[in-house]
Amino acid sequence: MLADTDFYIDYMRGDAKALAKRRELIAEGDVLRATALTLHELHVGAALFHRPEEERRRIGTALLGLPILPYDARAARLGGEIEGTLQRGGIDVDRADIMNAAVAQIHGESILTRNLRDYRRIGGVTLESY
């Protein structure tokens, strides 16, 4: 299961629903994953944080041992096709969400997110929330 940035932020903040969802996934034997883009977004947030080193440590702990899936050339082609198709249809979706959806599609992963609205507009991936 590919967890979106919002999940990791909620998890690091100690959000009860995110913590419960992670426990549930572990009990089911499901492996959480992240994308390199999610790692990027988390580190942007850390750089903006009033104690960046502390936030970087929290990110490292939250993602410790989790597979990080790349946004590679294959994902870039698919993401570009998705974004172009959406734009042609007059649908504006956050580029990061499109990029994560492309990685999820390529790896056959569902996406764990609070942001169901945008991912539903992208389509092509199974969604799970908490």
N, C-alpha and C positions, 0 to 999 in steps of 0.2 A: 504494500500500500504506500503510495506516494503522498506524503503529508505536505500541504501547502504552508507557506510562510506564516499565515495567521495561526495555524495550529501550534507551530513551535513557539511563537510569541506567547500565546495563551498558556501553553505548557510551562514555559519559563517563568511566567507571572504567577503560576500556581492556580490557574483557573480550574475549579472543581470538575467541570465537564470535560476539559481537555485531559486532566489527570486520570479521570475515570475511563475515558476512551482509550488512553494508552494502556492502562491496566487490562482492559477488556481485550485489546489487540494482542498483548503479550500472552494472556491466558489462552487465546485462540491459536497461538503460534504464528501470528501474522508479523512479518518483519516490516517495520517502518523504514521508509527511504526518504531522501530529500534530493532535490536537484542542485546542481552547482548554482543555478540562479537563486534558489532559496537561500543558499549559503551567502551569496552576494548580498541579497536584501537584508539578511540578518546582520551582516557586518557593516552595511551602511547605517543601520540603526545603532549599532554599537559605537560607530564613530561619532554619531550625533549625541550619544548618551553623555551625561555629565561625569560619569566614571567609565570611560571606554574599556579599560583593561578588565574591570570587573564584569562588564557585559560580555566581553570576548570569552572570558572564562566560563560564563554561564552558557554561552553558545556551544563551546567545546564540550561541556558536560552534557548538554541536551542532545547533542548529535554524536556523542562518543560511540564509536563502533558501528554507526549506521552507514549503509551504503549511500554514496553520493552519486547520482546518475548525471552524466554529462549532457550539456546542450551542445551536441556535435553537428556536423554537416547534415546528417540525415534529419535530425530534429529541426534544424534551421530551414531546410527545404519544406518540410511539412508545416512548420509554424508560419512560414511566409505564405504558403498556399491558404492556410486557415485564415490568417489575418486579411489577405487580399480578398478572399471570398466574403468575409464579414463586412469589410469596408465597402465592397461593391454593393452589398445589400443594405448599406446605411447603418450597420451595427458597429458601435464603438465599444471595444472591450480592451481592458488593460493588457498591454503587450506581455507583461510578465506572466499573466494567467494563460495567455495563448502559448507562450513558450513552455510553461509547465505542462499544459495539456498535450502539446506535441510530444514531449518526453514520455509522458504517461502512456500515450497511444502506442508509441514505438516499443515500449517495454511491457505492454499489456498490463499496466497497473491502473488501479482505481485511484481516485484522488480524495484525500481526507481534507475537508475545508469547512469553514464557516461561510465562505463566499459562494454559496450555491447559485446565486443569481447570474453572475458572470460566466461561471463554468457551464451552466445550462445553455446560455446563449452560444457558447463555443460548440458544444455537443461533442460526440465521439468518445466520451469517457464516462465510466461509471463513477458516481459520486457518493460519498459518505460524509455525514456530518456528525457533530457531537453537541 
